[in-house]
Amino acid sequence: MEATLAKSFVKGANLRRWLNRKDCPELVRALKTLFNKSFKSAQQQLLGQDEPQASEQLNSYDYAHYTYNGVNYSRTQTHLGNSLVKFYPSPSSAEVVVGSIQRIDVQQGHPIFYLQRQEPLPPHKYDPFRRYPWFFAKMYSSKMSSGPLDIVPASSISSHVARYNCSGDRAVILTLSRVDNIIILGDCLLTSFAGLMQQ
């Protein structure tokens, strides 16, 4: 495994060195911009930076990835898994909804996400997870909403979710929260582990 990592590092270093040489072919140099947009440097990943594309709005940039509070978010076109989130659609909302990030803008240093909602499960379809409120999965329609996009700040994102499309136009949405669910489940988990330890 160490040999594979070392070889990958050396190949990447050689490619970067070749791209920065003055005798690098013009065609390859033209691809350097695309290469930089596709693969961020470690420094850019740590700072949540990307190579921005100017938007029509003043002081606004469109990003493929953005790291906010140590969590990486992506547009659907860039990475579907990192675009699936639970979010509060407005500051006064008490309930979260599920959606996917279609666009990430940074306006005057503040990240703004444009989200397309996941359609709720139709009333005539059965949700087997409804019987287990402590399990953080819920059944939704596998279709995305055709309504207008929700525009929210990054602080309105609750957590990432995982989506598994099932048969019958249904999708299972599982919350991937790193903190909230553990706190809620804490007593249940402790009770379960205590019961196992006594047996």
Buried (B, 14 or more C-beta within 10 A) or exposed (E): EEEEEEEEEEEEEEEEEEBEEEEEEEEEEEEBEEEBBEEBEEEBBEEBBBEBEEBEEEEBBBBBBBBBEEBEBBBBEBBEEBBBBBBBBEEEEEEBBBBBBBBBBBBEEEBBBBBBBBBBBEEEEEBEBEEEEEEBBBBBBBEBBEEEBBBBBBEBBBBBBEBEEEEEBBBBBBBBBEEEBEEEBEEEEEEEEEEEEEE
